[in-house]
Amino acid sequence: MLTWRRLLEAIDGRGGAAMVTVAATRGSAPREAGARMIVNRDGTFSGTIGGGTLEWRAIALAQAALERGSPAERRRFALGPELGQCCGGQVDLVIEVFDQADRDVVAGFAGREARGPFAVTGRFVGRGSLERGLSDEPLEPGTAMLAGGALVEGFGDARRPLLLFGAGHVGKALVLALAPLPFAVSWFDPRPDAFPAYVPANVAPRTFGEPAGAFAGAIPGSFVLVMSHSHQLDLALVQAALSDGRFPYVGLIGSKSKRARFEKRLAAGDVPIERIRQLVCPIGIGDIRSKAPAVIAAATAAQLLERDEAMKAEAARDPGALRPPGRQVG
């Protein structure tokens, strides 16, 4: 979620809003530190801190803070004893109010957010005031931690770049499945009339000629999914993707028999055997047999999330590993 952009829109459109941040957790909790929601005076909101009684209570506190005009407050909840939630852990919330007086600060952070992920350090000064400044702390977007009385937060919208080839039934279903997920989709098809009139905000439709040209500007660490209208084009795209060392995930729609045929042709095309083994085909998590486009899309989206999270965990252990860049989309 582009938090500061949402806050700026709320200030301009509604006069202000409250931001609720999970600052810290202990034990089992519905969401991780850094989860946020923007709450309006009428109780409507965007984002989530996990649902249930905790979220209901947080919305009520945010509305009350908006009525009082109090700039910031910290609250700690024991989920079991206080709220009857069986998670059983503790959650620290920070509730802040932003209005027209904060517009310049919010607009500045919104502009910084549009350029990519960044971190800030907020310090509580006086009574109920949280002053933020840019931080050099390397923190993933959507995370937060309390350190020495300061709240360090990661903002922005780090999405994994995904090159999706094919605007057929499964391609159309997949872009809808990926719409709320952390992917920036470049959607390729040589047929300009294959794309729908409207696409999700994280999707950029593009036509292309030669496969090599479609990959020319790709960002290292991008995922590739191939599901075009032509097996010959599929083969050319997969060969180009596997021959290029920038793509840690290359997926191809199709059966095991299609994979076997492609493996022979790829080997004949001098694609290294270790790269051929890394081809994902069939795509999607296992044990889902339906061939309905929406089901294939859901299974594939789940597989992409698995691979993305595994790579992020590896990057956290090894800073030299490929990681998604902090490009903003939508």
Secondary structure, 3 states (H helix, E strand, C coil): CCHHHHHHHHHHHHCEEEEEEEEEEECCCCCCCCCEEEECCCCCEEECCCCHHHHHHHHHHHHHHHHHCCCEEEEEEEHHHHHCCCCCCEEEEEEEEEEHHHHHHHHHHHHHHHCCCEEEEEEEECCCEEEEEEECCCCCCCCEEEECCEEEEEECCCCEEEEEECCCHHHHHHHHHHCCCCEEEEEECCCHHHCCCCCCCCEEEECCCCHHHHHCCCCCCCEEEECCCCHHHHHHHHHHHHHCCCCCEEEECCCHHHHHHHHHHHHHCCCCHHHHHCCECCCCCCCCCCCCHHHHHHHHHHHHHHHHHHHHHHHHHCCCCCCCCCCCCC
